[in-house]
Amino acid sequence: MAGHIGPEQWVISRFFFELIIDGTQLSCQEITGLETTNKVIEYRHCDNDLFIVQKRLGLTETSELKITKGVFEDDEELTIIFNEIFDKNFMSTTDGRRDILVNLLNELGDVVMSWNFHNCIPTKLGGVTLKSDANEAAVEEITFVYEQMLTSL
């Protein structure tokens, strides 16, 4: 593990990344929610000589993974993924859950860091906001909940 960052090293830009959902690469504009939090269990018994509250790790709480992408003709990938939740078989098995991989890339396209999300379930599909005088791209969003996030360098 490198402790000192030399002047010859540059920080990695965050604008070059790839999204892979169950082995299929998708283009998108933004991904948020790459985080988990470990909750803390606090306890103190009454005859503790130290006047402190003991702390230890408890359950891990995951965030929501939100993917924002542009809308293109004949591009219905997010709608297909989301509509699977209306299949009764999807709700009763774990087979329908997806694995999502997010890779941060360097300027040569090499993976610098990865976030691997396991057992993802789509919970929200956000359509385009329409406005008659808007001068911007049409984008849609899909939100997933997940059970585990593994990070690797």
URZISUL-V544448 format. One line per field, one symbol per residue. ss: DSSP state (2 for helix, 1 for strand, 0 for the rest). psi: psi as a letter, one per 30 degrees, with the letter a starting at -180 (. if undefined). A space follows every 50 residues. Layout:
BEGIN
ss->???
psi->???
END
This chain:
BEGIN
ss->00000000000000001111100111000111000111111110000000 00011111111101111111000000222222222202222200000111 11111000001111111111111111000000000000111111100111 110
psi->kkekjlffkkkklgfjllkjjhfkkkklekklgillkklkkkkklfgkfk ilkkklkblkklakjkkkllklkgjgeeeeeeffffkeeefflfffklkk kkkkkaffgkkekkkjkkhkkkfkjkakkkkfgkilkkllkkkkllfkkk kl.
END
